[in-house]
Amino acid sequence: MISPSQHHAKEGQHRLRSREILPFFDAIFAVAFTLLAYSVPERLMAGISGVGYLMLTISVFMLNGLTVLLYWFKLRRLLVISRVVHTSQIAIILVSMLTIVVLPKLSALVLYYGNGQGNLFAWTPTQIANMVFLSVLFLFDGFCLLFALSLRRHQPRQAHTNKELETAIQAQLLGFVVMLILAAMELLFTWFNNEYVLLVPLVLLVEELLVARRFARLSR
């Protein structure tokens, strides 16, 4: 038979304190930011059209940088709430970080190919680039939601922390539904193409504003 002390030691091998993961977590997102900068085209076209393309490029990568920043903030907050992460939760975090590091390259593809037309029945290069990029965002958002839901089962919390977690989950559910709607629009409508590059950061900002407003009420 396994003694209680042996059982406790075995459990400890399959979980980590969140503060032990945070440095690695922050470093991965720092890499994603760096890769975004390196994905900006180095060659310029001549004339006014070249200036316009450069401004468009900078705008797209700034919006995508904002998206990465908001995702970092969202998942980091959940890690801080968790305090201890178990094996399944570690797997979710690792897969989500692997997902986010491909975002810079996909941003470049969207910039080059995303301004055309396409839908579910016409898989043009534009449709492929936009759908793959949006799918990565949707996937990462789903991992964030999955990790938040896992905290209900694994983590004992104080009452105020539990309220913070439920608030974050409710906001993320709302954002996840909106992301699902954007994906459906990308598939079904020819006129909806890379507009989501602007809409996704707005969705994430609204999520954070809702969470911040709720947290302010809880702290009173």
C-alpha positions in Angstrom: 0.0 0.0 0.0 1.1 3.6 -0.7 1.4 5.7 2.4 -0.2 9.2 2.6 3.3 10.8 2.4 4.2 8.7 -0.7 0.9 9.6 -2.3 1.5 13.3 -1.6 5.0 13.1 -3.0 3.7 11.4 -6.1 1.1 14.1 -6.6 3.8 16.8 -6.2 5.7 15.3 -9.1 2.8 16.0 -11.5 2.1 19.6 -10.6 3.9 22.9 -10.4 3.5 26.2 -8.6 2.3 28.9 -11.0 5.2 31.2 -10.0 7.6 28.5 -11.3 5.9 28.6 -14.7 5.5 32.4 -15.1 9.1 33.2 -16.2 9.0 30.7 -19.0 5.5 31.8 -19.9 6.5 35.5 -20.1 9.6 34.5 -22.2 7.5 32.7 -24.8 5.3 35.7 -25.2 8.3 38.0 -25.5 9.5 35.8 -28.3 6.1 36.2 -30.0 6.5 40.0 -29.8 10.0 39.8 -31.2 8.9 37.7 -34.1 6.1 40.1 -34.9 8.7 42.9 -35.4 10.9 40.6 -37.6 7.9 39.8 -39.7 7.5 43.4 -41.0 8.6 43.5 -44.6 12.1 44.9 -45.2 11.6 46.0 -48.8 9.5 49.0 -49.7 7.7 49.9 -52.9 8.4 53.3 -54.5 6.0 56.2 -54.5 2.8 56.9 -52.5 1.6 53.4 -52.9 4.8 52.2 -51.0 4.1 54.6 -48.2 0.5 53.4 -48.0 1.5 49.8 -47.9 4.1 50.5 -45.2 1.4 52.2 -43.1 -1.0 49.3 -43.6 1.7 46.8 -42.6 2.6 48.7 -39.5 -1.1 49.0 -38.5 -1.7 45.3 -39.0 1.3 44.2 -36.9 0.4 46.7 -34.2 -3.1 45.3 -34.0 -1.7 41.8 -33.9 0.8 42.9 -31.2 -2.2 44.2 -29.2 -3.9 40.8 -29.6 -0.8 39.0 -28.3 -0.6 41.4 -25.4 -4.2 40.9 -24.4 -3.9 37.1 -24.7 -0.8 37.2 -22.5 -2.6 39.3 -19.9 -5.6 37.0 -20.0 -3.8 33.7 -19.6 -1.3 35.2 -17.1 -4.1 36.3 -14.8 -5.5 32.8 -14.8 -2.1 31.4 -13.9 -1.8 33.8 -11.0 -5.3 32.7 -9.8 -4.4 29.1 -10.1 -1.3 29.1 -7.8 -0.8 25.4 -8.5 -1.1 23.8 -12.0 -1.6 20.1 -12.6 -0.5 17.9 -15.4 -3.5 18.4 -17.7 -3.3 22.2 -17.1 0.4 22.3 -17.9 -0.4 20.5 -21.2 -3.0 23.2 -22.0 -0.6 26.0 -21.2 2.2 24.4 -23.4 -0.1 23.8 -26.3 -1.4 27.4 -26.1 2.1 28.8 -26.1 3.0 26.7 -29.1 0.0 28.1 -30.8 0.8 31.7 -30.1 4.4 31.6 -31.5 3.1 30.8 -35.1 0.9 34.0 -35.0 3.7 36.3 -36.4 4.2 34.3 -39.5 0.5 33.9 -40.1 0.2 37.7 -39.7 2.6 38.1 -42.6 0.5 35.7 -44.7 -2.7 37.7 -43.9 -0.9 40.9 -44.9 0.1 39.5 -48.3 -2.9 37.4 -49.2 -5.8 38.5 -46.9 -7.2 41.4 -48.9 -9.0 39.3 -51.5 -12.2 37.3 -51.6 -13.3 33.8 -50.7 -15.7 31.7 -48.7 -16.5 28.1 -47.8 -17.2 27.3 -51.4 -14.2 29.2 -52.9 -10.9 28.4 -51.1 -8.8 31.1 -52.6 -5.3 32.0 -51.1 -7.1 34.8 -49.4 -9.7 32.5 -47.8 -7.0 30.0 -46.7 -4.7 32.7 -45.1 -7.6 34.4 -43.3 -9.2 31.2 -42.1 -5.9 29.7 -40.8 -5.1 32.9 -38.9 -8.6 33.2 -37.4 -8.5 29.5 -36.5 -5.3 30.0 -34.6 -6.8 32.9 -32.7 -10.0 30.9 -32.1 -7.9 27.9 -30.9 -5.8 30.0 -28.4 -9.0 31.6 -27.1 -10.4 28.1 -26.6 -7.3 27.0 -24.7 -7.7 30.0 -22.4 -11.3 29.2 -21.7 -10.5 25.5 -21.2 -7.8 26.4 -18.7 -10.2 28.7 -16.8 -12.8 26.0 -16.6 -10.3 23.5 -15.3 -9.6 25.8 -12.4 -13.1 25.1 -11.1 -12.2 21.5 -10.6 -8.6 21.5 -9.6 -8.0 24.6 -7.5 -9.3 25.3 -4.0 -9.8 29.1 -3.8 -10.8 31.8 -1.4 -14.3 33.3 -1.9 -13.1 36.5 -3.6 -10.7 34.6 -5.9 -13.6 32.3 -6.9 -15.7 35.3 -7.9 -12.8 36.7 -9.9 -12.5 33.4 -11.7 -16.2 33.2 -12.5 -16.1 36.7 -13.8 -13.2 35.9 -16.1 -15.0 32.8 -17.3 -18.2 34.6 -18.2 -16.2 37.3 -20.1 -14.2 34.6 -22.0 -17.4 32.7 -22.9 -18.8 35.9 -24.4 -15.6 36.5 -26.3 -15.4 32.9 -27.5 -19.0 33.1 -28.9 -18.1 36.3 -30.8 -14.9 34.6 -32.2 -17.1 31.7 -33.3 -19.4 34.2 -35.1 -16.4 35.8 -36.8 -15.2 32.4 -38.0 -18.7 31.6 -39.4 -18.8 34.9 -41.2 -15.4 34.3 -42.7 -16.6 30.9 -44.0 -20.0 32.0 -45.3 -19.6 35.6 -46.6 -17.4 36.7 -49.5 -17.5 40.3 -48.3 -16.0 39.5 -44.9 -12.3 38.9 -45.2 -9.5 40.4 -43.1 -11.8 42.8 -41.2 -11.5 40.5 -38.2 -7.9 41.8 -37.8 -9.5 44.9 -36.3 -12.4 43.1 -34.7 -10.5 40.5 -32.7 -8.5 43.1 -30.6 -11.8 45.0 -30.0 -13.4 41.8 -28.7 -10.5 41.1 -26.4 -10.5 44.7 -25.1 -14.3 44.5 -24.4 -13.6 41.3 -22.5 -11.0 43.0 -20.3 -13.1 46.0 -19.7 -16.0 43.8 -18.5 -13.6 41.9 -16.2 -12.1 45.1 -14.9 -15.5 46.6 -14.2 -16.6 43.5 -12.4 -13.4 43.3 -10.4 -13.9 47.0 -9.4 -17.4 46.1 -8.0 -16.1 43.1 -6.1 -13.4 45.1 -4.4 -15.8 47.6 -3.0 
